[in-house]
């Protein structure tokens, strides 16, 4: 049940974040569920590999390069989803990544307290 709640929270966060940002388009709420699943898979398997490979530059930038990794994962998800989920460019993907983290954290805090 916990996994389904996290998936629902992530889907709502993707939907809200895409609705707020004009540089991100999302077809419907069903697509936001697919995007949430895809981001979970990419963050589980691809992100750790990217973090290990970029460890020297991450240390040099005091961890700021992790934002670039998150942005690249968002752009990869956009490329995989095609026209159902589209991010215009790197900067919109960066902003989407930051706002998505904030919205997800807020929603998890709200649902964890209830």
N, C-alpha and C positions, 0 to 999 in steps of 0.2 A: 504494500500500500504506500509506503514511503517513496518508492520509485515513481509511482504514478503521480503522487502529489508534486514531486520535484519536476517531473515532465510537464505537468499542467502549469506550474509556476513559471518554468522556462518558456513555455509556449506563450503564455500571457505576456511575459516580459518582451519576447521577440515581437509580438503583435503590437504592443504599446510603443516600443522603441521605433519600429518601422512606421507607425502612424505619426509619431512626433517629427521624424526626420524627413525632409522632402527629398533627400538624395538616396533614400532607400525605398524600394517598392516591394510590396508583398501582396500576393493574389488574394488570399483569404485566411481565415483562422486555421483551416486544415493545413495550409501550407506552413503556417507558423509551427504547428506540431512537427511536421517533417523537418523544418529547419532546426528546431530544438533537438530532435533526435540526431540529425546530421552533425550539429555542433558538439553534442555529447560524444559521439563516436570519434570525431576528429580530435577533440580535446583529450580523449582517453588514449588514442593510439599514436597520433602524429605529433601532438604538442610536446610530449616528453622527449621525443627524438630531436625535435627542433631546438628544445631548450639545452640539451646536452651538446649538440653541435655548435650552438651559439654561445656557450658558456663564457669564453674569453671576452667577447664583445659585450655580453650582459654584465660582466664584472666591470669592464671599463666604463660602461654607461650607468653604473650603479643601479642596474635593474630596469632602466627605462626601455631597453631593447625588448623586454617582455611585452610591452605594448605593441611593438612591431609584429611580434609573433602572433599575438591575438588578432591583429588586423589582417595578417596574411591568412589566418584560418577563416576569418569572416569572408575574405575575398574568394578563397577556395570554395567555401560553401555556396557563395553566390554563383560561381562558375559551374558548380555541379548542378545546382537547382535550375539554372537557365532563366527563363523569363518569369518563373513563379516567384522567385526571390532575387532581386537585383540591387546591387550596391553600385552607385555611379563611379566612384573612384576611391583611392587610398584614404583620402581625408574623411570621406563619409564613412568608410569602414572603420577608421580609427574612432570617430565620434560614436558610431553605432556600438562599438566594442565597449567604450567607456560608459555610455548611458545604459547599455544592456546589463553591465555589471552592477551599476547602481540600482536599477529597477529590480533586478533579480534579488539583490541583497535586501531591498526594502520589502518586497513581497514575501521572501522567506522569513524575515523578522515578524511580519504581520501574521502569517499563518503559523509560525512556530509558537507565538504567544497565545493563540486561541486553542 
